Amino acid sequence: MQQPNEAHDDPHDDPHHDPYLWLEEIDGERARAWVAERNAAAEAELEGRPGFAPLRARLKAILDSSEKIPYVGVHDGLCYNFWRDANHARGIWRRTTLDEYHKPAPQWETVLDLDLLARDEDENWVWAGVAWLEPHGERCLVSLSRGGGDAHVVREFDLAARAFVADGFTLPEAKSDVSWIDRDRLYVGTDFGPGSLTESGYPRIVKEWRRGTPLADAKTVYEAAEDDLAASGHQDNTPGWERAFIQRQIDFYSSELFLRRDDELIRIDKPQDANAFALRDQLVIELRSDWEVGGKTYPQGALLATGFDAFLAGERAFEVLFEPTPATSLDGVSVTKNALLLTVLDNVKNRVVELQRVDGTAWTRRDVDVPAFGALGVAALDSDNSDDYFLTVTDFLHPTTLYLMSAGSDTRTPLKSMPAFFDAAPYDVAQHTAISADGTPVPYFVVTRRGAGPGAPNPTLLYGYGGFEVSLKPFYSGMTGAAWLDQGGTYVLANIRGGGEFGPRWHQAALRQHRQRAFDDFLAVGDDLVKRGVTTAAQLGIMGGSNGGLLVGAALTQRPELFGAVVCQVPLLDMRRYHELLAGASWMGEYGDPDDPDDWAYLARYSPYHNLRPGTRYPRVLFTTSTRDDRVHPGHARKMAARMLDEGHDVLYWENTEGGHAGAADNEQTARMWALTYTFLVHQLGAQTGRTPG
């Protein structure tokens, strides 16, 4: 749909002139007509292919399977789970006892049926989670989203009555942050009216709201600056160690933490880029940069502990709970009644370390005997009353297993296991290393059919993210197995800089003006796959979502000859205007400020939207996004696709009308979205049939 005098305007020549701005009008009549036209074209092609319908049915069956693991959170002795299947499209919130949960087929009690609620209230409700009144959990705050966006309504719920509380705490739709103080008081950050939100669209003001009073009368506790990311309050109700905290989130990586005591805010004197939390009588601090304090230097990525009250009094003596090495980083922390459990990444493979304080003094440590392959997840059952915890074990080829463990013991009691959604017997997993443009080794995993070698390159899908200190680890996915491996494809997961696989240093190496390193790493993996004979350029596809959408957009524009197909999901692509769209301003700590000429100089060099060239031959692209994504604006994908189409490039575009940043709001939509995606990849890269790639 070429518009007059628009097809040859180049936003790169004048970044302030954008001929496709009209596509940023999310529900604009002209924009919606364009979306409908593009959706129809994508659906006509992809849904018309012979493999689409059976693939969608198979993916829907995987998503609806009653054999999936029903992951739970434990509150006041009961196990709560949110569940979707064929009979519960929007889902049910349900609970059972821990003894019952041990059984192969637990008896569940429905707490809230979202399908019934949506029908009765004529609303498009999507589950958005709960905030619990601790320690007994007799009340909670239920968050519900219309269509799956980040904005949600908040309503108080009575667990005993299994009903919303009449005249209880209620907030209208907003990107709210709420936390219980006690049964009759909340910390609330929400849209209180003009000036109450940050430039990123998150709450700037924290108030204390008392039951039975109007929200307008709530007492202001703290106000952050408008150019901060957000502000929030929370109450630590650990019995005997009750404390209130206020947090000023300056950007994604910088914050201030205050102890609230008798209406006084006492600043916790931590580095701004460090995370800190109270653990009974201890203060625990995770460093993102080196910290010189008390005559010592503690390294970036370390985890420190000290007495909480002693720290407030000025003492700066710390015990190092974790210290990274070039190959290791801290991947997670979980707290039980008497232990601190650290999940460590060692060359992108997990292990678990248990820490306990002996007689309330020194910390002791031991390595927990857990499987030495794949990814591990640790979650405490009840940090106030129990040393039990859940351990999840997963990798590419073995279905995820959930165990029950207890601090001080290596005994693993199997609780649940995901079924095998595809036959993993023919496949092998290998870890390789590519060398990036600056000489940095970059690890990546390859899942391929056993016996595949240099003489038999396969259609290959390369996935990456490379941002926000997010680590990509081995995982079991029935969807990937059914839709790609079983079609003859090879799957590759790249651990590029910008992620957190090797701690803060790995992330910070690709921040702001160094972003090109993440792209170089990804391209190096692609080159290495071709060099090793795993695949060919014509058979190599790439896929990424959100920040990963930016990654594949940059790869597309910088090395189009290296790829045979690109899937770009809920992406940000216009780096000139990203900070003006929805939550974009909150990411300037990651990317930089386009309004700063120095920052724009490097952003302009890689911004995918500004680096398209009409005469270049690009691989075929499928863009997917959601109309209701209120985090990354759908205008990014819309504008990129429109410009490529007007310049004569071969592009498919599909936009779901629901689903928020996840792209889909229920299992039916999710199955359709992934069936479209993998049908595109199978056809373009020549999977399944062994034919010449499309």
C-alpha positions as CSV (number, residue, x, y, z in Angstrom):
1,M,0.0,0.0,0.0
2,Q,2.3,2.7,-1.3
3,Q,1.4,6.3,-0.2
4,P,2.0,9.2,-2.6
5,N,5.5,10.7,-2.2
6,E,6.4,8.3,0.6
7,A,8.1,5.3,-0.9
8,H,11.4,7.0,-1.6
9,D,11.6,9.3,1.4
10,D,14.6,8.2,3.5
11,P,14.2,8.6,7.3
12,H,18.0,8.1,7.5
13,D,18.7,11.3,5.6
14,D,16.4,13.3,7.9
15,P,15.6,11.3,11.1
16,H,13.0,13.9,12.2
17,H,11.0,13.3,9.1
18,D,9.1,10.0,9.2
19,P,6.6,9.3,6.4
20,Y,5.2,6.3,8.3
21,L,4.2,8.1,11.5
22,W,0.5,7.4,10.8
23,L,1.2,3.7,11.6
24,E,2.0,4.7,15.2
25,E,-1.7,5.5,15.7
26,I,-2.5,2.2,17.3
27,D,-6.3,2.3,16.6
28,G,-6.2,4.8,13.8
29,E,-8.6,3.9,11.0
30,R,-5.9,4.1,8.3
31,A,-3.4,2.1,10.4
32,R,-6.0,-0.6,11.2
33,A,-6.9,-0.9,7.5
34,W,-3.2,-1.4,6.7
35,V,-2.9,-4.1,9.4
36,A,-6.0,-5.9,8.2
37,E,-4.6,-5.9,4.6
38,R,-1.2,-7.3,5.7
39,N,-2.8,-9.9,8.1
40,A,-5.0,-11.1,5.3
41,A,-2.0,-11.5,3.0
42,A,0.1,-13.4,5.6
43,E,-2.8,-15.7,6.6
44,A,-3.7,-16.4,3.0
45,E,-0.2,-17.6,2.3
46,L,0.8,-19.3,5.5
47,E,-2.5,-20.8,6.6
48,G,-3.0,-22.1,3.1
49,R,0.1,-24.3,3.2
50,P,-0.6,-28.0,3.7
51,G,1.4,-28.3,6.9
52,F,-0.2,-25.4,8.8
53,A,-3.4,-26.9,10.0
54,P,-1.9,-30.1,11.5
55,L,0.9,-28.1,13.0
56,R,-1.5,-25.7,14.7
57,A,-3.5,-28.6,16.0
58,R,-0.4,-30.3,17.4
59,L,0.9,-27.1,19.1
60,K,-2.6,-26.5,20.6
61,A,-2.6,-30.0,22.0
62,I,0.8,-29.4,23.6
63,L,-0.4,-26.2,25.1
64,D,-3.6,-27.7,26.3
65,S,-2.1,-30.9,27.6
66,S,-3.3,-32.0,31.0
67,E,0.1,-33.7,31.5
68,K,2.0,-30.3,31.7
69,I,3.6,-29.5,35.1
70,P,1.2,-27.4,37.2
71,Y,3.7,-25.1,38.8
72,V,2.6,-23.7,42.2
73,G,3.3,-21.1,44.7
74,V,2.7,-22.0,48.4
75,H,0.7,-19.7,50.7
76,D,-0.4,-20.5,54.2
77,G,0.1,-24.2,53.5
78,L,-1.9,-24.4,50.2
79,C,-0.5,-24.8,46.7
80,Y,-1.9,-22.2,44.2
81,N,-1.7,-22.7,40.4
82,F,-3.0,-20.8,37.4
83,W,-4.0,-23.2,34.6
84,R,-5.1,-23.1,31.0
85,D,-6.3,-26.0,28.9
86,A,-8.9,-26.8,26.2
87,N,-11.7,-26.4,28.7
88,H,-10.4,-23.2,30.2
89,A,-9.3,-20.9,27.5
90,R,-8.7,-17.9,29.8
91,G,-7.7,-20.1,32.7
92,I,-8.6,-21.0,36.2
93,W,-6.9,-20.1,39.4
94,R,-7.0,-23.2,41.7
95,R,-5.4,-24.7,44.8
96,T,-4.7,-27.9,46.6
97,T,-2.8,-29.2,49.6
98,L,0.9,-30.1,49.5
99,D,0.1,-33.7,50.3
100,E,-2.4,-33.8,47.4
101,Y,0.1,-32.1,45.1
102,H,2.4,-35.1,45.6
103,K,-0.2,-37.3,43.9
104,P,-0.1,-37.9,40.1
105,A,-3.6,-36.4,39.8
106,P,-4.3,-33.9,42.6
107,Q,-7.8,-32.9,43.5
108,W,-8.0,-29.2,42.8
109,E,-10.3,-26.6,44.2
110,T,-11.2,-23.8,41.8
111,V,-10.6,-20.3,43.4
112,L,-11.4,-18.1,40.4
113,D,-12.6,-19.1,36.9
114,L,-11.5,-16.4,34.5
115,D,-13.7,-17.7,31.6
116,L,-16.8,-17.3,33.8
117,L,-15.7,-13.9,35.1
118,A,-15.0,-12.6,31.6
119,R,-18.4,-13.9,30.4
120,D,-20.3,-12.5,33.4
121,E,-18.6,-9.1,33.3
122,D,-18.4,-8.9,29.5
123,E,-14.7,-8.1,29.7
124,N,-11.7,-9.6,27.8
125,W,-9.9,-10.5,31.0
126,V,-6.4,-11.9,30.9
127,W,-4.7,-13.1,34.2
128,A,-1.9,-10.7,35.4
129,G,-1.0,-12.2,38.8
130,V,-1.6,-11.6,42.5
131,A,-0.1,-9.8,45.5
132,W,-0.4,-11.6,48.8
133,L,-1.1,-10.4,52.2
134,E,1.6,-12.2,54.2
135,P,2.3,-14.1,56.3
136,H,-1.0,-16.0,56.2
137,G,-2.3,-15.1,52.8
138,E,-6.0,-14.8,53.7
139,R,-6.4,-11.9,51.3
140,C,-4.7,-11.0,48.0
141,L,-4.9,-8.4,45.3
142,V,-5.8,-9.9,41.9
143,S,-4.6,-8.1,38.7
144,L,-6.5,-8.5,35.5
145,S,-5.5,-7.2,32.1
146,R,-7.8,-6.3,29.2
147,G,-6.3,-8.2,26.3
148,G,-3.0,-9.0,27.9
149,G,-1.3,-5.6,28.1
150,D,0.9,-4.4,31.0
151,A,-1.8,-2.1,32.3
152,H,-4.3,-3.9,34.6
153,V,-7.1,-3.4,37.1
154,V,-6.5,-4.5,40.7
155,R,-9.3,-6.0,42.9
156,E,-9.1,-7.3,46.5
157,F,-9.9,-11.0,46.8
158,D,-11.0,-13.1,49.9
159,L,-9.4,-16.5,49.7
160,A,-11.7,-18.1,52.3
161,A,-14.9,-16.9,50.5
162,R,-13.3,-17.3,47.0
163,A,-14.8,-14.0,46.0
164,F,-13.9,-10.4,45.4
165,V,-14.3,-8.2,48.5
166,A,-17.3,-5.9,48.3
167,D,-16.1,-2.3,48.8
168,G,-12.5,-3.7,49.0
169,F,-9.4,-2.2,47.6
170,T,-9.9,-1.6,43.9
171,L,-7.8,0.3,41.3
172,P,-8.8,1.2,37.7
173,E,-6.7,0.2,34.7
174,A,-3.1,1.4,34.9
175,K,0.5,0.2,35.2
176,S,0.0,0.1,39.0
177,D,2.4,-1.2,41.7
178,V,0.6,-2.3,44.9
179,S,1.9,-4.0,48.0
180,W,0.2,-4.9,51.3
181,I,1.4,-3.2,54.5
182,D,-1.1,-5.0,56.7
183,R,-4.8,-6.0,56.3
184,D,-6.0,-2.4,56.2
185,R,-3.2,-0.6,54.4
186,L,-1.5,-0.7,51.1
187,Y,1.5,0.9,49.4
188,V,0.1,2.2,46.1
189,G,1.8,3.6,43.0
190,T,-0.7,4.2,40.2
191,D,-2.0,6.9,37.8
192,F,-3.2,9.4,40.4
193,G,-3.7,12.0,37.6
194,P,-1.6,14.5,35.7
195,G,2.1,14.5,36.8
196,S,1.8,11.2,38.8
197,L,3.6,9.1,36.2
198,T,7.2,9.1,35.0
199,E,8.2,9.7,31.4
200,S,8.3,6.0,31.0
201,G,4.6,5.7,32.1
202,Y,5.2,4.0,35.5
203,P,4.1,5.3,38.9
204,R,6.2,8.2,40.2
205,I,4.4,8.6,43.6
206,V,4.1,6.1,46.4
207,K,1.1,6.6,48.8
208,E,-0.1,4.8,51.8
209,W,-3.8,3.9,51.3
210,R,-6.0,3.0,54.3
211,R,-9.0,0.8,53.9
212,G,-12.4,2.6,53.8
213,T,-10.9,5.9,52.6
214,P,-10.9,7.4,49.1
215,L,-7.7,6.9,47.1
216,A,-7.5,10.7,46.7
217,D,-7.0,10.9,50.5
218,A,-4.1,8.5,50.6
219,K,-1.0,9.8,52.2
220,T,2.0,10.6,50.0
221,V,5.1,8.7,51.2
222,Y,7.6,9.4,48.4
223,E,7.9,11.1,45.0
224,A,10.5,10.2,42.4
225,A,11.6,12.5,39.6
226,E,9.7,12.5,36.4
227,D,12.7,11.3,34.4
228,D,13.2,8.3,36.9
229,L,11.9,4.9,35.8
230,A,9.5,4.3,38.8
231,A,8.9,4.3,42.5
232,S,7.4,1.6,44.7
233,G,6.9,0.5,48.3
234,H,6.9,-2.9,50.0
235,Q,6.5,-4.3,53.4
236,D,8.8,-7.2,54.6
237,N,6.5,-9.1,57.0
238,T,9.0,-11.8,58.0
239,P,7.9,-12.6,61.6
240,G,10.2,-10.8,64.0
241,W,11.9,-8.8,61.3
242,E,9.0,-6.6,59.9
243,R,10.4,-3.6,57.9
244,A,9.0,-1.2,55.3
245,F,11.0,-0.1,52.3
246,I,10.6,2.5,49.5
247,Q,12.5,2.1,46.3
248,R,13.4,4.8,43.8
249,Q,14.2,3.1,40.5
250,I,16.3,5.6,38.6
251,D,16.7,3.5,35.5
252,F,16.8,-0.2,34.8
253,Y,20.2,-0.5,36.6
254,S,20.3,2.2,39.1
255,S,18.2,2.6,42.3
256,E,18.0,4.0,45.8
257,L,16.5,2.0,48.7
258,F,15.1,3.6,51.8
259,L,14.0,2.0,55.1
260,R,10.8,3.6,56.2
261,R,10.6,3.9,60.0
262,D,8.0,6.1,61.8
263,D,7.4,8.1,58.6
264,E,11.2,8.8,58.2
265,L,13.0,7.5,55.1
266,I,16.5,6.3,55.9
267,R,18.6,5.8,52.8
268,I,20.4,2.4,52.6
269,D,24.0,3.4,51.6
270,K,24.5,1.0,48.8
271,P,26.0,1.7,45.3
272,Q,23.2,3.0,43.0
273,D,23.7,0.1,40.5
274,A,23.7,-2.6,43.3
275,N,20.6,-4.6,44.3
276,A,20.0,-5.0,48.1
277,F,17.4,-6.8,50.3
278,A,16.9,-7.5,54.0
279,L,17.2,-11.1,55.1
280,R,16.1,-11.2,58.7
281,D,19.1,-9.6,60.7
282,Q,21.2,-9.4,57.5
283,L,21.5,-7.0,54.6
284,V,22.4,-8.7,51.3
285,I,23.9,-6.7,48.5
286,E,24.5,-7.8,44.9
287,L,27.1,-5.7,43.0
288,R,27.0,-4.7,39.4
289,S,30.3,-2.9,39.6
290,D,33.4,-3.0,41.7
291,W,32.8,-1.4,45.2
292,E,35.6,0.1,47.2
293,V,34.4,0.4,50.8
294,G,35.8,-0.2,54.3
295,G,39.4,-0.4,53.0
296,K,38.5,-3.3,50.6
297,T,37.4,-3.7,47.0
298,Y,34.6,-6.1,46.3
299,P,34.4,-7.3,42.7
300,Q,31.6,-6.7,40.2
301,G,29.1,-9.6,40.3
302,A,29.8,-10.5,44.0
303,L,27.1,-11.1,46.6
304,L,27.8,-9.6,50.0
305,A,26.2,-9.9,53.5
306,T,26.4,-7.9,56.6
307,G,24.4,-7.1,59.8
308,F,21.5,-4.9,58.9
309,D,21.6,-2.8,62.0
310,A,25.4,-2.6,62.0
311,F,25.3,-1.4,58.4
312,L,22.8,1.4,59.3
313,A,25.1,2.3,62.2
314,G,28.0,2.8,59.8
315,E,29.9,-0.5,59.9
316,R,31.2,-1.7,56.5
317,A,32.4,-5.3,57.2
318,F,31.0,-7.8,54.7
319,E,31.1,-11.5,54.2
320,V,31.5,-12.5,50.5
321,L,28.7,-15.1,49.8
322,F,29.6,-15.4,46.1
323,E,32.5,-14.2,44.0
324,P,32.4,-14.6,40.2
325,T,35.1,-16.0,38.0
326,P,35.6,-15.4,34.3
327,A,33.3,-18.5,33.6
328,T,30.8,-18.1,36.5
329,S,28.0,-15.7,37.5
330,L,25.2,-15.5,40.0
331,D,22.0,-16.6,38.3
332,G,19.5,-16.5,41.1
333,V,18.9,-16.3,44.9
334,S,16.2,-18.1,46.9
335,V,15.5,-17.9,50.6
336,T,14.2,-20.7,52.9
337,K,13.7,-20.5,56.7
338,N,17.4,-21.3,57.5
339,A,19.2,-21.2,54.1
340,L,20.2,-19.0,51.2
341,L,20.3,-21.0,47.9
342,L,22.4,-19.6,45.1
343,T,21.9,-20.7,41.5
344,V,25.2,-20.3,39.8
345,L,25.9,-20.3,36.0
346,D,29.2,-22.0,35.1
347,N,29.8,-21.7,31.4
348,V,26.1,-21.4,30.9
349,K,25.3,-24.5,32.9
350,N,23.7,-24.3,36.4
351,R,24.7,-25.6,39.8
352,V,23.3,-24.9,43.2
353,V,25.2,-23.7,46.3
354,E,23.6,-23.7,49.8
355,L,24.5,-21.2,52.5
356,Q,23.6,-21.3,56.1
357,R,24.6,-19.2,59.1
358,V,25.9,-21.3,62.0
359,D,24.6,-20.0,65.4
360,G,23.7,-16.7,63.7
361,T,27.4,-15.9,63.0
362,A,29.5,-17.1,60.1
363,W,28.1,-18.5,56.9
364,T,28.8,-22.1,55.8
365,R,28.5,-23.3,52.3
366,R,28.1,-26.6,50.4
367,D,27.5,-27.6,46.8
368,V,24.1,-29.3,46.5
369,D,24.2,-32.6,44.6
370,V,22.0,-31.8,41.6
371,P,22.1,-32.8,38.0
372,A,25.1,-31.4,36.2
373,F,23.5,-30.6,32.9
374,G,21.1,-28.1,31.6
375,A,19.3,-25.4,33.5
376,L,18.2,-25.5,37.2
377,G,15.6,-23.4,38.9
378,V,15.1,-23.0,42.7
379,A,12.0,-21.7,44.5
380,A,11.3,-21.8,48.2
381,L,8.0,-23.1,49.4
382,D,7.6,-20.9,52.5
383,S,10.6,-18.8,53.4
384,D,9.2,-18.1,56.9
385,N,8.3,-21.5,58.1
386,S,10.0,-24.2,55.9
387,D,13.4,-25.2,54.5
388,D,11.7,-27.1,51.6
389,Y,12.1,-25.9,48.1
390,F,11.2,-26.8,44.5
391,L,14.0,-27.7,42.1
392,T,13.3,-27.7,38.4
393,V,15.7,-29.5,36.0
394,T,15.5,-29.0,32.3
395,D,17.5,-29.1,29.1
396,F,16.9,-29.2,25.4
397,L,16.1,-32.9,25.1
398,H,14.9,-34.1,28.5
399,P,11.4,-33.0,29.6
400,T,11.4,-30.7,32.6
401,T,11.2,-32.4,36.0
402,L,10.1,-30.8,39.3
403,Y,11.6,-32.1,42.5
404,L,11.0,-31.3,46.2
405,M,14.2,-30.8,48.2
406,S,15.1,-29.5,51.6
407,A,18.0,-27.4,52.8
408,G,20.7,-29.5,54.4
409,S,19.9,-32.6,52.3
410,D,20.6,-33.8,48.8
411,T,17.5,-36.0,48.7
412,R,15.4,-35.2,45.7
413,T,11.7,-36.3,45.7
414,P,10.2,-36.3,42.2
415,L,6.9,-34.4,42.1
416,K,6.0,-33.8,38.5
417,S,7.5,-34.4,35.1
418,M,6.6,-32.9,31.7
419,P,5.7,-35.5,29.1
420,A,7.9,-36.0,26.0
421,F,6.2,-33.9,23.4
422,F,8.6,-35.0,20.7
423,D,11.0,-37.9,20.2
424,A,14.4,-36.7,21.4
425,A,16.3,-39.9,20.7
426,P,17.6,-38.8,17.3
427,Y,19.2,-35.6,18.5
428,D,22.4,-34.5,20.1
429,V,23.3,-31.2,21.9
430,A,26.7,-29.6,21.6
431,Q,28.3,-26.4,22.8
432,H,30.6,-24.5,20.5
433,T,32.4,-21.2,20.6
434,A,32.5,-18.5,17.9
435,I,35.0,-15.7,17.8
436,S,33.5,-12.2,17.6
437,A,34.9,-9.3,15.6
438,D,37.0,-8.0,18.6
439,G,38.3,-11.5,19.4
440,T,35.8,-12.3,22.2
441,P,34.8,-16.0,22.5
442,V,31.0,-16.4,22.3
443,P,29.5,-19.7,23.3
444,Y,26.4,-21.2,21.7
445,F,24.4,-24.4,21.9
446,V,23.5,-26.5,18.9
447,V,20.6,-29.1,18.9
448,T,20.8,-31.2,15.8
449,R,20.0,-34.7,14.5
450,R,22.6,-37.2,15.5
451,G,25.1,-37.9,12.7
452,A,24.6,-34.5,11.0
453,G,28.0,-33.3,9.9
454,P,29.8,-31.0,7.5
455,G,28.7,-33.0,4.6
456,A,25.0,-32.6,5.3
457,P,24.1,-29.0,6.3
458,N,20.6,-28.6,7.7
459,P,18.0,-25.9,7.8
460,T,19.0,-24.0,11.0
461,L,17.2,-21.6,13.3
462,L,19.5,-19.3,15.3
463,Y,17.9,-17.6,18.3
464,G,19.3,-14.7,20.4
465,Y,18.4,-11.9,22.7
466,G,21.5,-10.1,24.0
467,G,20.2,-7.4,26.3
468,F,19.0,-6.4,29.8
469,E,21.3,-8.9,31.5
470,V,18.9,-11.8,30.5
471,S,20.6,-15.2,30.3
472,L,19.6,-17.7,27.7
473,K,19.9,-21.3,29.1
474,P,19.1,-24.7,27.8
475,F,15.3,-25.4,28.0
476,Y,12.9,-28.1,27.0
477,S,10.2,-26.9,24.6
478,G,7.6,-29.2,23.1
479,M,6.8,-26.4,20.7
480,T,10.3,-26.1,19.3
481,G,10.7,-29.9,19.1
482,A,7.4,-30.4,17.3
483,A,7.5,-27.4,15.0
484,W,11.2,-27.3,14.1
485,L,13.3,-30.3,15.2
486,D,10.7,-32.8,14.0
487,Q,10.6,-30.9,10.7
488,G,14.3,-31.7,10.1
489,G,15.6,-28.4,11.5
490,T,18.6,-27.6,13.7
491,Y,18.1,-25.3,16.6
492,V,20.9,-22.9,17.9
493,L,20.9,-20.7,21.1
494,A,23.5,-18.0,21.1
495,N,24.9,-16.6,24.4
496,I,25.9,-13.2,23.1
497,R,27.1,-10.1,25.1
498,G,24.3,-7.9,26.4
499,G,22.9,-11.0,28.3
500,G,23.8,-12.1,31.8
501,E,25.4,-15.4,31.1
502,F,28.7,-14.2,32.5
503,G,27.4,-11.7,34.9
504,P,27.3,-7.9,34.8
505,R,30.5,-7.6,32.8
506,W,28.9,-9.6,29.9
507,H,25.9,-7.3,29.9
508,Q,27.8,-4.0,30.3
509,A,30.1,-5.0,27.4
510,A,27.2,-4.3,25.0
511,L,25.6,-1.3,26.7
512,R,24.7,1.9,24.9
513,Q,27.6,2.9,22.6
514,H,28.9,-0.7,22.7
515,R,25.7,-2.2,21.4
516,Q,27.3,-3.3,18.1
517,R,29.2,-5.9,20.1
518,A,26.0,-7.9,20.7
519,F,25.2,-7.8,16.9
520,D,28.8,-8.8,16.1
521,D,28.6,-11.7,18.4
522,F,25.3,-12.9,16.8
523,L,26.8,-12.5,13.3
524,A,29.9,-14.4,14.4
525,V,27.8,-17.3,15.5
526,G,26.0,-17.3,12.2
527,D,29.3,-17.3,10.3
528,D,30.6,-20.1,12.5
529,L,27.6,-22.2,11.8
530,V,28.2,-21.9,8.0
531,K,32.0,-22.4,8.4
532,R,31.4,-25.6,10.5
533,G,29.1,-26.9,7.8
534,V,26.1,-27.0,10.2
535,T,24.1,-25.1,7.7
536,T,24.4,-22.8,4.6
537,A,23.5,-19.1,4.4
538,A,20.4,-20.0,2.4
539,Q,19.3,-22.5,5.1
540,L,20.1,-20.2,8.1
541,G,17.1,-18.4,9.7
542,I,17.2,-16.1,12.7
543,M,14.5,-15.3,15.2
544,G,14.2,-12.9,18.2
545,G,11.6,-11.0,20.1
546,S,11.5,-7.6,21.8
547,N,15.1,-6.6,22.3
548,G,15.8,-9.8,20.3
549,G,13.7,-8.2,17.6
550,L,16.1,-5.3,17.5
551,L,18.9,-7.9,17.3
552,V,17.6,-9.7,14.3
553,G,16.6,-6.3,12.7
554,A,20.2,-5.2,13.0
555,A,21.5,-8.5,11.7
556,L,19.1,-8.2,8.7
557,T,20.3,-4.8,7.7
558,Q,24.0,-5.4,8.4
559,R,24.5,-8.9,6.9
560,P,21.5,-9.7,4.7
561,E,23.5,-12.2,2.6
562,L,24.1,-14.4,5.7
563,F,20.5,-15.4,6.2
564,G,17.7,-17.2,4.3
565,A,14.8,-16.0,6.6
566,V,14.2,-13.7,9.5
567,V,11.4,-13.8,12.1
568,C,11.2,-10.5,14.0
569,Q,8.7,-10.6,16.9
570,V,7.3,-7.7,19.0
571,P,10.4,-5.7,18.1
572,L,11.8,-2.3,18.6
573,L,13.3,-1.1,15.4
574,D,13.1,2.7,15.2
575,M,15.8,3.8,17.6
576,R,15.1,7.5,16.8
577,R,11.7,7.5,18.4
578,Y,11.7,4.4,20.7
579,H,12.0,6.6,23.8
580,E,8.8,8.5,22.9
581,L,6.7,5.3,22.5
582,L,5.0,3.6,25.4
583,A,7.6,2.3,27.9
584,G,10.5,3.2,25.7
585,A,12.0,6.0,27.9
586,S,12.7,3.4,30.6
587,W,15.3,1.7,28.3
588,M,17.6,4.7,27.7
589,G,20.0,3.2,30.3
590,E,20.3,0.2,28.0
591,Y,20.5,2.0,24.6
592,G,21.1,5.7,25.1
593,D,19.1,8.9,24.5
594,P,18.3,9.6,20.8
595,D,17.9,13.3,21.7
596,D,21.5,13.5,22.7
597,P,23.5,14.1,19.4
598,D,26.4,11.9,20.7
599,D,24.1,9.0,21.5
600,W,22.1,9.4,18.3
601,A,25.4,9.2,16.3
602,Y,25.9,5.5,17.4
603,L,22.2,4.7,17.5
604,A,21.8,5.9,13.9
605,R,24.6,3.5,12.8
606,Y,22.5,0.4,13.7
607,S,18.9,1.5,14.0
608,P,17.3,-1.1,11.7
609,Y,14.5,1.3,10.5
610,H,17.1,3.9,9.5
611,N,19.5,1.5,7.8
612,L,17.2,-0.1,5.2
613,R,18.4,0.5,1.6
614,P,16.1,0.1,-1.4
615,G,18.6,-1.6,-3.7
616,T,19.7,-4.2,-1.2
617,R,18.6,-7.8,-1.5
618,Y,17.2,-8.9,1.9
619,P,16.1,-12.3,3.1
620,R,12.4,-12.7,3.5
621,V,11.1,-11.4,6.8
622,L,8.0,-12.3,8.9
623,F,7.1,-9.5,11.4
624,T,4.8,-10.4,14.2
625,T,3.4,-8.1,16.9
626,S,0.3,-7.3,19.0
627,T,-2.1,-4.4,18.8
628,R,-2.4,-4.5,22.6
629,D,1.3,-4.5,23.3
630,D,1.6,-1.6,25.7
631,R,5.3,-2.1,26.3
632,V,7.0,-2.2,22.8
633,H,4.8,-0.1,20.5
634,P,3.5,-2.1,17.5
635,G,4.4,0.9,15.4
636,H,8.0,-0.4,15.3
637,A,7.1,-3.5,13.3
638,R,4.4,-1.7,11.3
639,K,6.7,1.0,10.1
640,M,9.6,-1.3,9.3
641,A,7.3,-3.7,7.3
642,A,5.6,-0.8,5.5
643,R,8.9,0.8,4.4
644,M,10.3,-2.6,3.3
645,L,7.2,-3.3,1.2
646,D,7.2,0.1,-0.4
647,E,10.9,-0.4,-1.3
648,G,10.0,-3.7,-3.0
649,H,11.3,-6.1,-0.4
650,D,9.6,-9.4,0.3
651,V,7.9,-9.2,3.7
652,L,5.1,-10.8,5.6
653,Y,3.4,-9.1,8.5
654,W,1.0,-10.4,11.1
655,E,-0.5,-8.5,14.1
656,N,-2.6,-10.2,16.7
657,T,-5.3,-8.0,18.1
658,E,-4.7,-9.3,21.7
659,G,-1.9,-10.6,23.8
660,G,0.2,-7.7,25.0
661,H,3.9,-8.1,24.8
662,A,3.6,-11.9,24.8
663,G,1.8,-11.6,21.4
664,A,-1.0,-13.9,22.4
665,A,-3.7,-14.0,25.1
666,D,-4.6,-17.7,25.3
667,N,-3.5,-21.1,24.0
668,E,-5.5,-20.9,20.8
669,Q,-3.8,-17.6,19.8
670,T,-0.4,-18.9,20.9
671,A,-0.8,-22.0,18.8
672,R,-1.8,-20.0,15.8
673,M,1.0,-17.5,16.2
674,W,3.7,-20.2,16.4
675,A,2.1,-22.3,13.6
676,L,2.3,-19.2,11.4
677,T,5.9,-18.6,12.5
678,Y,7.2,-22.1,11.9
679,T,5.3,-22.6,8.7
680,F,7.1,-19.6,7.4
681,L,10.5,-20.9,8.5
682,V,9.9,-24.5,7.3
683,H,9.0,-23.1,3.8
684,Q,11.7,-20.5,3.5
685,L,14.6,-22.7,4.8
686,G,13.6,-25.9,3.1
687,A,13.0,-28.0,6.2
688,Q,11.0,-31.2,6.2
689,T,11.1,-31.8,2.5
690,G,14.8,-31.4,1.9
691,R,14.0,-29.2,-1.1
692,T,15.8,-26.1,-2.1
693,P,15.0,-23.3,0.4
694,G,12.3,-20.8,-0.6
